[in-house]
């Protein structure tokens, strides 16, 4: 055993006992009567928008009505997925329609995940990001979200919330600083 190992072993042996961790299941967590309303209100404050799709309306109909002159649109919810060769192939995408697995009312965040990393850069290079989430897949808080998500080995997963924005000390707000300039969450 080296002298370093001996010193660390003595420190570990003489370390004071810390307090017991709290039982997180005994603590009441934030909950909402109307999860969609909570989600929509918060994402609006973050510069995004949340809508519930009307009966008979399609996601693409809603997107085209919202942004009629949208430019290049990539739809990852369709059966015919585009196949990029490089991440830079997404640099001219104006609108990206992507599936979201789960929405969190507490933070207005949407969990996105892919078993491979093929589309990862699209989330951050597009000008307008449309996240399509099942209506039943909205939870109250992040604790509930982490209980439901599954991390895929060698995959990609992230919580995305609202439009990308930043402000400096001169209070200049910049939208799209390191991601989409506009975010729309459509519950279907």
FILUMDO-48866 format. One record per residue: residue in one letter; x, y, z of N, C-alpha, C in turn. Coordinates in steps of 0.1 Angstrom, whole numbers, padded with zeros to 4 digits, always signed. Each point is the difference from the previous one (the first is absolute). Example, Ala and Ser with C-alpha at 12.3 -4.5 7.8 and 13.67 -1.06 7.14 Angstrom:
BEGIN
A+0132-0057+0078-0009+0012+0000+0009+0012+0000/S-0004+0011-0007+0009+0011+0000-0008+0011+0008/
END
This chain:
BEGIN
X+0008-0012+0000-0008+0012+0000+0009+0012+0000/X-0003+0010-0009+0008+0012+0000-0004+0009+0012/X+0008+0010+0002-0003+0009+0011-0013+0008-0003/X-0002+0003-0012-0012+0007-0004-0013-0009+0003/X+0001-0013-0003-0011-0009+0003-0002-0001+0015/X+0011-0001+0007-0001-0001+0015-0007+0013+0006/X+0004+0011-0005-0006+0013+0005-0015+0000-0003/X-0004-0003-0012-0014+0000-0004-0008-0011+0008/X+0006-0011+0002-0007-0011+0008-0002+0005+0014/X+0010+0007+0007-0002+0006+0013-0011+0010+0000/X+0000+0009-0010-0010+0010-0001-0014-0006-0001/X-0002-0010-0008-0013-0007-0002-0004-0007+0013/X+0009-0005+0007-0003-0007+0013-0004+0009+0011/X+0005+0012+0000-0003+0010+0010-0009+0011-0004/X-0007-0002-0011-0009+0010-0005-0012+0000+0009/X-0005+0012+0004-0012+0000+0008-0013-0005-0008/X-0009-0006+0008-0012-0005-0006-0009+0012-0004/X-0005+0000-0012-0008+0011-0005-0015-0002+0004/X-0008+0010-0002-0014-0002+0004-0007-0010-0010/X-0010-0006+0005-0008-0010-0009-0007+0008-0011/X+0000-0006-0011-0007+0007-0012-0015+0000+0003/X-0007+0010-0005-0014+0001+0002-0007-0011-0008/X-0012-0004+0004-0008-0009-0008-0008+0009-0010/X+0004-0001-0013-0006+0009-0009-0015-0004-0003/X-0003-0012+0003-0014-0004-0003-0010+0005+0011/X+0006+0005+0011-0008+0005+0011-0003+0015-0002/X+0008+0006-0009-0001+0015-0003-0011+0002-0011/X-0009+0009+0002-0010+0003-0011+0007+0008-0011/X-0002-0005-0012+0006+0007-0011-0011+0008-0007/X+0005+0010-0008-0009+0008-0008-0009-0008-0009/X-0013+0004+0000-0010-0007-0009-0009+0011-0005/X-0007-0003-0011-0008+0009-0007-0014-0006-0003/X-0010+0008+0002-0014-0005-0004-0001-0001-0015/X+0006+0010-0007-0001+0000-0014+0015+0001-0005/X+0006-0012-0003+0014+0000-0004+0002+0008-0013/X-0009-0002-0010+0002+0008-0012+0000+0015+0002/X-0009+0005+0008+0000+0014+0002+0013+0005+0007/X+0005-0008+0010+0012+0004+0006+0012-0001-0010/X+0000-0010-0008+0011-0001-0010-0001+0012-0010/X-0012+0002-0005-0002+0011-0010+0004+0014+0006/X-0004+0002+0012+0003+0013+0006+0015+0002+0002/X+0007-0010+0004+0014+0001+0003+0008+0001-0014/X-0004-0008-0009+0008+0001-0013-0003+0013-0007/X-0011+0006+0002-0003+0014-0005+0010+0010+0006/X+0002-0002+0013+0010+0009+0007+0014-0002-0005/X+0003-0012-0005+0013-0003-0006+0002+0003-0014/X-0011+0006-0006+0001+0004-0015-0005-0011-0009/X-0006-0010+0005-0006-0011-0009-0015+0000+0001/X-0006-0010-0006-0014-0001+0000-0004-0015+0001/X-0011-0003+0006-0005-0014+0001-0015+0001-0005/X-0003-0010-0009-0014-0001-0004-0004-0015+0000/X-0014-0001+0001-0005-0014-0001-0006+0000-0014/X+0003-0011-0008-0005-0001-0013-0015-0002+0000/X-0007+0007-0009-0014-0001-0001-0004-0013-0007/X-0012-0005+0002-0004-0012-0007+0000+0002-0015/X+0006-0010-0007+0001+0001-0015+0012+0009-0005/X+0007+0006+0009+0011+0009-0005+0013-0008+0001/X+0009+0001-0010+0012-0007+0001+0011+0010+0005/X+0011-0006+0004+0011+0007+0005+0006+0009-0011/X+0002-0005-0012+0005+0008-0011-0010+0011-0004/X-0013-0003+0000-0009+0011-0003+0001+0012+0010/X+0002-0003+0013+0002+0010+0010+0013+0007-0002/X+0010-0007-0003+0013+0007-0003+0000+0009-0012/X-0006-0005-0011-0001+0008-0012-0009+0012+0002/X-0010-0001+0008-0009+0012+0003+0008+0010+0008/X+0008-0005+0009+0007+0009+0009+0012+0007-0007/X+0007-0007-0008+0012+0005-0008-0002-0003-0015/X-0009+0008-0007-0003-0004-0014+0013+0001-0009/X+0009+0009+0003+0012+0001-0008+0012-0006+0008/X-0001-0013+0003+0009-0006+0009+0013-0004-0005/X+0002-0001-0013+0013-0005-0005+0001-0015+0001/X+0013-0005+0002+0002-0014+0001-0006-0006+0013/X-0008-0010-0001-0007-0006+0011+0005-0015+0000/X+0004-0005+0012+0004-0014+0002-0010-0005+0010/X-0007-0011-0003-0009-0007+0009+0004-0013+0004/X+0005-0001+0012+0005-0013+0006-0012-0009+0005/X-0012+0005-0001-0012-0008+0005-0006-0007-0012/X+0005+0002-0012-0005-0007-0012+0006-0014-0002/X-0005-0008-0008+0005-0013-0003+0013+0001-0008/X+0001+0010-0009+0011+0001-0009+0010+0010+0006/X+0009-0005+0009+0010+0008+0006+0011+0004-0009/X+0004+0012+0000+0012+0004-0008+0012-0006+0006/X+0010-0003-0008+0012-0006+0005+0012+0010-0002/X+0005+0006+0010+0011+0009-0001+0013-0008-0002/X+0009+0006-0007+0014-0005-0001+0008+0005+0011/X-0001+0013+0003+0008+0007+0011-0010+0008+0008/X+0004+0003+0012-0008+0009+0009-0003+0014-0007/X+0010+0004-0008-0001+0013-0006-0011+0001-0011/X-0005-0012-0004-0011-0001-0010-0013+0007+0005/X-0001+0003+0013-0011+0007+0006+0001+0015+0001/X+0011+0005-0005+0003+0015+0002-0010+0009-0006/X-0007-0004-0010-0010+0009-0007-0015-0004+0003/X-0002-0007+0011-0014-0004+0004-0006+0012+0007/X-0012+0004-0005-0008+0010+0006-0009-0005+0010/X-0007-0011-0002-0010-0006+0009+0003-0015+0001/X+0002-0004+0013+0002-0015+0002-0012-0004+0009/X-0007-0011-0005-0011-0006+0007+0006-0013+0006/X+0001-0001+0013+0006-0011+0007-0009-0006+0010/X+0001-0013+0003-0008-0007+0010+0006+0003+0014/X-0009+0003+0009+0004+0002+0014-0006-0012+0008/X+0007-0006+0009-0006-0011+0007-0008+0003+0012/X+0004+0012+0007-0006+0003+0013+0001+0015+0002/X-0010+0006+0006+0000+0014+0003-0001+0002+0015/X+0006+0010+0005+0000+0003+0015-0006+0013+0003/X-0011+0000+0007-0008+0013+0002+0008+0009+0009/X+0008-0005+0010+0008+0009+0009+0010+0008-0007/X+0006-0005-0011+0011+0007-0006-0003+0003-0015/X-0011-0004-0005-0003+0002-0014+0011-0006-0009/X+0005-0011+0004+0010-0008-0007-0005-0012-0007/X+0006-0003-0011-0005-0012-0007+0013-0009-0002/X-0002-0013+0004+0010-0010-0002+0001-0005-0014/X+0011+0001-0006+0002-0005-0014+0011-0011+0001/X-0001-0010-0008+0010-0011+0001+0000-0008-0013/X+0012-0004-0004+0001-0009-0012+0010-0011+0003/X-0003-0012-0005+0009-0011+0002+0014+0002-0006/X+0001+0009-0010+0013+0003-0006+0001+0015+0000/X+0011+0005-0004+0003+0015+0000-0002+0007-0013/X-0007-0007-0009-0001+0005-0014-0006+0014+0000/X-0010+0003+0008-0008+0012-0002+0004+0010+0011/X+0009-0002+0009+0003+0008+0011+0002+0015-0003/X+0008+0003-0011+0003+0014-0003-0012+0007-0005/X-0010-0007-0005-0012+0007-0006-0007+0008+0011/X+0000-0005+0012-0007+0007+0011+0006+0014+0003/X+0012+0002-0003+0007+0012+0003+0004+0009-0012/X-0001-0006-0012+0003+0008-0012-0013+0006-0006/X-0011-0005+0002-0013+0005-0006-0003+0014+0006/X-0007+0007-0008-0005+0013+0004-0013-0001+0009/X-0008-0009-0004-0013-0002+0008-0001-0015+0003/X-0002-0003+0013-0001-0014+0004-0014-0003+0004/X-0006-0010-0006-0014-0005+0003+0002-0013+0007/X-0005-0001+0012+0001-0013+0008-0014-0005+0001/X-0002-0013-0005-0013-0006+0000+0000-0011+0011/X-0009+0003+0010-0001-0008+0012-0014-0006+0002/X-0001-0013+0003-0014-0005+0003-0006+0007+0012/X-0013+0002-0001-0007+0008+0011+0001-0007+0014/X+0001-0013-0001+0000-0008+0013+0014+0000+0006/X+0010+0005-0007+0014-0001+0004+0005+0013+0006/X-0009+0006+0009+0005+0012+0007-0001-0003+0015/X+0011+0003+0007+0001-0003+0014+0001+0013+0008/X-0002-0001+0013+0001+0012+0008+0014+0006+0002/X+0010-0008+0003+0013+0005+0004+0011-0009-0005/X+0012+0005+0002+0012-0007-0005+0002-0014+0007/X-0004-0001+0013+0001-0013+0006-0008-0010-0007/X-0013+0004-0004-0008-0010-0007+0006-0003-0014/X+0006+0011-0006+0006-0002-0013+0011-0010+0000/X+0009+0001+0010+0012-0009+0001-0005-0014+0003/X-0011-0002+0006-0005-0013+0003-0005-0007-0013/X-0004+0008-0010-0006-0006-0012+0010-0001-0012/X+0010+0009+0000+0009-0001-0012+0010-0012+0001/X+0004-0004-0011+0010-0011-0001+0012+0005-0008/X+0012-0001+0006+0012+0004-0008+0004-0012-0008/X+0002+0003-0013+0004-0010-0009+0015+0000-0002/X+0006-0011+0000+0015-0001-0001+0004+0005-0014/X+0010+0009+0001+0006+0006-0012-0010+0008-0008/X-0010+0005+0007-0011+0008-0007+0002+0015+0004/X-0011+0007-0003+0000+0014+0003-0013+0003+0008/X+0001+0008+0010-0012+0004+0007+0002+0013+0007/X-0010+0009+0000+0001+0013+0006-0014+0006+0003/X+0000+0008+0010-0012+0008+0003+0002+0013-0007/X-0010+0004-0008+0000+0013-0007-0012+0008+0004/X+0003+0012+0004-0011+0009+0005+0001+0013-0007/X-0011+0004-0007-0001+0013-0006+0010+0003-0011/X+0000+0012-0004+0009+0005-0010+0014+0002+0007/X+0010-0001-0008+0013+0003+0005+0002+0015+0001/X+0005+0005+0012+0001+0014+0002+0011+0002+0011/X+0005+0012-0001+0010+0005+0010-0001+0015+0001/X+0004+0005+0011+0001+0015+0002+0013+0003+0007/X+0005+0012-0003+0012+0004+0007-0003+0010+0010/X+0010+0006+0007-0002+0009+0011-0006+0013-0005/X+0000+0003-0013-0006+0012-0005-0015-0003-0004/X-0004-0012+0004-0014-0004-0002-0004+0000-0015/X+0009-0005-0008-0003-0002-0015-0004-0015-0001/X-0012-0002-0003-0005-0014-0002+0003-0005-0014/X+0006-0011-0001+0004-0006-0013-0008-0013-0001/X-0009-0001-0010-0007-0013-0002+0008-0008-0010/X+0000-0013+0002+0008-0009-0009+0015+0000+0002/X+0004+0003+0012+0014+0001+0003+0008-0013-0002/X-0006-0011+0004+0007-0013-0001-0011-0011-0002/X-0009+0003-0009-0011-0009-0003-0011+0007-0008/X-0011-0006+0000-0011+0005-0008-0005+0014+0005/X-0004+0009-0009-0005+0013+0003-0015-0001+0004/X-0007-0010-0004-0014-0002+0004-0002-0014+0003/X-0009-0002+0011-0003-0014+0003-0015-0001+0001/X-0006-0011-0005-0014-0003+0000-0001-0014+0004/X-0008-0002+0011-0003-0014+0004-0015-0003-0003/X-0002-0010-0008-0013-0004-0004-0003-0014+0007/X-0011+0001+0008-0005-0012+0006-0010-0007-0009/X+0002-0013-0003-0009-0007-0008-0007-0012+0007/
END
